[in-house]
């Protein structure tokens, strides 16, 4: 028998992605050679008991289910003009959804069928109650089902409005509902999250409702006077005219909830007060509902000063987005510090919104997601 030669070449075939790859290697143990030569992705398939190939994951089963909308007039409302509502469902779930008369057939996985069926049932109930279904109703139902497919859409979207003076305002996501409930329960609430999640708008709605019901005597709206990345220079006029550009978003929301003439009377009488945060120093805010907006642009000193203004029967809501800080680079955000320091204090509630709570144009949520992904890339 010939002696073993460690340098003798042996031709070994390795099957990789459907092709046989031939390589030469020293005459060592065949299994060891194969283990060294094969790509890592192929190597893993040989691991396990008896060196058997790992089984592929089974494909999800496609199922079909039909939802009856019962009446043609209900179907017209649910489907929307030119089946626009149906296309919105199909695009966002996603599943194959087709209509024939008053019947809607859903094809997809079990989860997709359950989600689409739940949205259709909610929209059908809305049509049966005489409601005019809008794209917003369809988007809200999809958004909530994506957050929690076990949620009761009626209890969230058909609850008592936050305010119904000039227009009815409802929470439109699970996160928004929790936020509104927290403001009604706690004296100090932080609402933190991306733009378009309704942080300030819903806080304003709760405050206006409290004022109209007589639960508080005043609404105070405040925010830091910080430019968003550009210098505006000297602004002419009196105090109100100087701070108006910074506080205009709060006024816009206010005018959506109360008639213009009534807002002006409330501003004149002092029932509603709008001022930059610098003018809060030295005050005690009794029987008041206070909103500190754009709180990420408060300095640490401003935040501490504001938090210590709270008096008897005072509710404060602090809103901000820590990804949009416009302070100078050497100035730390008071919101970030407050969230850390006050995290474990009873009586203070912090609500964190996310991209699923965005209720502006659908592109806004996609833009926020894209920026978040870009920030994670080194």
Secondary structure, DSSP 8 states (H G I E B T S, - for coil): -----TT-EEEEEEEETTEEEEEEEESS-HHHHHHHHS-HHHHGGG-SGGG-----------EEEEEE--SHHHHHHHH-GGGHHHHHHHHHHT-EEEEETTEEEEEE-HHHHHHHHHHHHHHHHHHHTT----HHHHHHHHHHHHH-TTS-HHHHHSS--SB-SSS-B---SHHHHHHHHHHHH-SEEEEE--TTS-HHHHHHHHHHHHHHHTS-SEEEEEE----SSS------SSHHHHHHHHHHHHHHHHHHHS-HHHHHHHHHHTSEEEEEGGGGTT--B-SEEEEEESGGGSBHHHHHHHHTTB-TT-EEEEEE-TT---S-TTS-BHHHHHHHHTTT-TTEEEEE--GGG--S-HHHHHHHHHHHHHHH--
